[in-house]
Structures are given as structure tokens and as C-alpha cells.
């Protein structure tokens, strides 16, 4: 890695540093999440409460259904945009030959 560093461009060095920082932030988030989860289990054990389920602790970020719906919405918006763009271009050029 040491020799690779000297052969990198400035942009590559910046990208490498930003990637490293992002990985460190992600790892720190995981550690804090794990600590929070452990404290929740310890607290529920000694307080006599119910242990939270996996879904309660780690809520799903985005399901496949949501992704499909989002993709359909984006496609529909792009279609409307392209239709309007083509209509304005035809109007601007003054004909249907476009």
C-alpha cells in the first residue's frame, strides 16, 4: 500500500481517505448499536421486561416491494418528463418531424 500511495492522483487519495473515514464511521455505528443492544438485553433481563424482537431492534430499511414501487414511480415521472420535453421541442422547432 505504501508504494501505491505515491502513484495515486490527488483525487484518488481523497477518495481513499473518504472511503476509510466512511468505513470507520460505519464500524463505530455498529459498535454503538451492539452496545445499545447488549444494554437493552441486560436491562430487560434485570427489569423483568420482554426482550425486544429482531425487527424491533433492527427495523427494515427498505423492502423489495418499496424498491419496486419507487422504481415504478421514477419510471412514470421520467416518462412524463420525456413526453413534455418532446412536446416542447416539437413546439419550439415548429413541426412534427422531430
Beta strands, then each sheet from edge to edge (+ up, - down):
end
